[in-house]
Amino acid sequence: MASTEARPGSAAAVVRSVFTQSNPANRQLTLGLAAFLVVIIVISLPSFLAWSLGVDLEIPLRAASRWSAGGQPYVASSFTLTSGPDLPFLYPPWLLPVLAPIAGLPRAVVMAPWLILEAAVAIWTCRRLAVPWPAVPLLLLWPPFMEGLITGNVQVIQLAAFVAIFFVPGRSWELLPRLPEEPGTGRGTPARGRPRVINRDVLDGMLAAGVGAFKYTQLLPLAWMLRPRPRAAIIGAVALAAVVVAMLPFTGIGLYRDWLDQLARAADPNWAPAGGPLAFLVGRPVATAAAVVAVAAMFFVRGRDAGAWVGIALLVAAPSVHGYGMLFLLPTLLLLRRDLAITLAIVIARYTLLGWWVSIAVAAAALALSVRFPGLRAPVHRENQRERDAASSAAGPVVDR
């Protein structure tokens, strides 16, 4: 009988060598994919640079100007537009009194500090995700990041808050979980002393509230925290509610009804700038069912991959997904093997609705299967592996998915 072993030089042996992470052939494949990603980024740059700088800050500033002048910030007729600074304002009313004092200032005075802040926060996020310095510029030029930075979208800031909750940096390209269910030093070590625990609850609660302060579906990190860290979740929810209540004398209740009407109009699939939610691909009933399943499953996930799963649930549940929204998949990509992660980054960079959702599905499947097939994950340095093992031990039994 013929041997089932793959002989050296056979097609099976070649394929195995290419996809074995420790093999030089796989490193060459990974470098080739990285080079192709660079080409895709370079090709896409001119289209992003042609966009209006800071347009996603200009939209709420104009809404605040209308409101402070006695006009309507939530203009229904703005849905006839497909681009530009007069697109519909979709953020909650409490933001209007905050922006009104600066809405009349020269735009350079407002825009320059905001864009500089976003760039600095983006760099911090990359480093927190264990991205080595030489690769930081490339990641910032990756289309989801570039879109957020060019437009000045607040998603860049919210991503930083999300990453701060769930991750700490290890060695280059080796992301470590922060295990927020243990309010300790950030690597699974239990906190020493009650004041430190309370301080960590305040910080994590405020960060989780910040992730969803402007988009209600992004409150999932705060909701997830209810199970392992109820005090932190309550602190974040109370802080967010306090902001709304404090601004009610300025906004009134009626403006919130106008906001909800605006969100309903934004959910119309016939509106071109609505983004690419799952409903556009599979229909609203199937997308709603998928969102319910993703959110329900999220509450049972703890351990080293909790942050990745919450990020995936956030995307599946979102009524609208834009390019910068795909940044919430970035932690998952960094946990997966390099060749697969770069391939998915290439697909995402092409900015197609199908490509985005295929990438989300493949990343989620690979993360789930990595429990049984560790080869789907990025290699971990021995020192970092000890830290992860210690973190898992400190956290106790978890659903490690």
Secondary structure, 3 states (H helix, E strand, C coil): CCCCCCCCCCHHHHHHHHCCCCCHHHHHHHHHHHHHHHHHHHHHHHHHHCCCCCHHHHHHHHHHHHHHCCCCCCCHHHHHCCCCCCCCCCCCCCHHHHHHHHHCCCHHHHHHHHHHHHHHHHHHHHHHCCCCHHHHHHHHHCHHHHHHHHHCCCHHHHHHHHHHHHEEECCCCCEEECCCCCCCCCCCCCCCCHHHHHHHHHHHHHHHHHHCCCCHHHHHHHHHCCCCCHHHHHHHHHHHHHHHHHHHHHHCCHHHHHHHHHHHHHCCCCCHHHCCCCHHHHCHHHHHHHHHHHHHHHCCCECCCHHHHHHHHHHHHCCCCCHHHHHHHHHHHHHECHHHHHHHHHHHHCCCHHHHHHHHHHHHHHHHHCCCCHHHECCCCHHHHHHHHHHHHHHCCCCEC
